[in-house]
Amino acid sequence: MDKALQTMIDNMPDKTGKSLDDWKSLLKQKSFTKHSEAVNFLKKEHQVTHGFANTIVTLSKEENTPPADLVKNQYKGKEDLMPIYKKLLSIVESFGEDVTISPKKASVSVIRKKQFALIQPSTKTRIDLGLKIKDKPTTDRLENSGPFGSMCTHRVKLSEVSQIDGELRDWLKEAYLKAE
């Protein structure tokens, strides 16, 4: 888990009056159809700041969907990309037992002590692999992070397994080593 997120969860009882589990229990009793409705409920009815409210609602939703289902849902209609995803996973998992694979709704975070990669099926024909390699110059292939913003420093567009070559493995390994 991201260090900043863990700090936020640890501070939650002092800052909001309840633990994350308490907030999750409260939200289970309600049935909000939209994320924003739950956030606004926490802000208006319980005076929770926006940052904490958004985190509580997001973590409550993620807990309700098993990780395998999150990945399955990401690749619905994009099944041809699954071999690329599986190949990337096999590479990062070979780096060590300290690698954590954390599926989210739209992407999969790859974490050591910090997130070092992000795997996202962006279109029906392309996976965007986000990498966090500070101070690494961009190239035609190792692009600026684009839609990933500050979560990653670079992005590599992948549309076939053959694009996962030695150069890409080296970038993944470099990102992994810098995430300690």
CORGI-V937464 format. One record per residue. N is the residue number from 0. RES is the residue in one small letter. SS is DSSP state (H for helix, E for strand, C for the rest). Layout:
n=N res=RES ss=SS
n=N res=RES ss=SS
This chain:
n=0 res=m ss=C
n=1 res=d ss=C
n=2 res=k ss=H
n=3 res=a ss=H
n=4 res=l ss=H
n=5 res=q ss=H
n=6 res=t ss=H
n=7 res=m ss=H
n=8 res=i ss=H
n=9 res=d ss=H
n=10 res=n ss=H
n=11 res=m ss=H
n=12 res=p ss=H
n=13 res=d ss=H
n=14 res=k ss=H
n=15 res=t ss=H
n=16 res=g ss=C
n=17 res=k ss=C
n=18 res=s ss=C
n=19 res=l ss=H
n=20 res=d ss=H
n=21 res=d ss=H
n=22 res=w ss=H
n=23 res=k ss=H
n=24 res=s ss=H
n=25 res=l ss=H
n=26 res=l ss=H
n=27 res=k ss=H
n=28 res=q ss=C
n=29 res=k ss=C
n=30 res=s ss=C
n=31 res=f ss=C
n=32 res=t ss=C
n=33 res=k ss=C
n=34 res=h ss=H
n=35 res=s ss=H
n=36 res=e ss=H
n=37 res=a ss=H
n=38 res=v ss=H
n=39 res=n ss=H
n=40 res=f ss=H
n=41 res=l ss=H
n=42 res=k ss=H
n=43 res=k ss=H
n=44 res=e ss=H
n=45 res=h ss=H
n=46 res=q ss=C
n=47 res=v ss=C
n=48 res=t ss=C
n=49 res=h ss=H
n=50 res=g ss=H
n=51 res=f ss=H
n=52 res=a ss=H
n=53 res=n ss=H
n=54 res=t ss=H
n=55 res=i ss=H
n=56 res=v ss=H
n=57 res=t ss=H
n=58 res=l ss=H
n=59 res=s ss=H
n=60 res=k ss=H
n=61 res=e ss=H
n=62 res=e ss=H
n=63 res=n ss=H
n=64 res=t ss=C
n=65 res=p ss=C
n=66 res=p ss=H
n=67 res=a ss=H
n=68 res=d ss=H
n=69 res=l ss=H
n=70 res=v ss=H
n=71 res=k ss=H
n=72 res=n ss=H
n=73 res=q ss=H
n=74 res=y ss=C
n=75 res=k ss=C
n=76 res=g ss=C
n=77 res=k ss=C
n=78 res=e ss=H
n=79 res=d ss=H
n=80 res=l ss=H
n=81 res=m ss=H
n=82 res=p ss=H
n=83 res=i ss=H
n=84 res=y ss=H
n=85 res=k ss=H
n=86 res=k ss=H
n=87 res=l ss=H
n=88 res=l ss=H
n=89 res=s ss=H
n=90 res=i ss=H
n=91 res=v ss=H
n=92 res=e ss=H
n=93 res=s ss=C
n=94 res=f ss=C
n=95 res=g ss=C
n=96 res=e ss=C
n=97 res=d ss=C
n=98 res=v ss=C
n=99 res=t ss=E
n=100 res=i ss=E
n=101 res=s ss=E
n=102 res=p ss=E
n=103 res=k ss=C
n=104 res=k ss=C
n=105 res=a ss=C
n=106 res=s ss=C
n=107 res=v ss=E
n=108 res=s ss=E
n=109 res=v ss=E
n=110 res=i ss=E
n=111 res=r ss=C
n=112 res=k ss=C
n=113 res=k ss=C
n=114 res=q ss=E
n=115 res=f ss=E
n=116 res=a ss=E
n=117 res=l ss=E
n=118 res=i ss=E
n=119 res=q ss=E
n=120 res=p ss=E
n=121 res=s ss=E
n=122 res=t ss=E
n=123 res=k ss=C
n=124 res=t ss=C
n=125 res=r ss=E
n=126 res=i ss=E
n=127 res=d ss=E
n=128 res=l ss=E
n=129 res=g ss=E
n=130 res=l ss=E
n=131 res=k ss=C
n=132 res=i ss=C
n=133 res=k ss=C
n=134 res=d ss=C
n=135 res=k ss=C
n=136 res=p ss=C
n=137 res=t ss=C
n=138 res=t ss=C
n=139 res=d ss=C
n=140 res=r ss=C
n=141 res=l ss=C
n=142 res=e ss=E
n=143 res=n ss=E
n=144 res=s ss=C
n=145 res=g ss=H
n=146 res=p ss=H
n=147 res=f ss=H
n=148 res=g ss=H
n=149 res=s ss=H
n=150 res=m ss=H
n=151 res=c ss=C
n=152 res=t ss=C
n=153 res=h ss=E
n=154 res=r ss=E
n=155 res=v ss=E
n=156 res=k ss=E
n=157 res=l ss=E
n=158 res=s ss=C
n=159 res=e ss=C
n=160 res=v ss=H
n=161 res=s ss=H
n=162 res=q ss=H
n=163 res=i ss=C
n=164 res=d ss=C
n=165 res=g ss=H
n=166 res=e ss=H
n=167 res=l ss=H
n=168 res=r ss=H
n=169 res=d ss=H
n=170 res=w ss=H
n=171 res=l ss=H
n=172 res=k ss=H
n=173 res=e ss=H
n=174 res=a ss=H
n=175 res=y ss=H
n=176 res=l ss=H
n=177 res=k ss=H
n=178 res=a ss=C
n=179 res=e ss=C
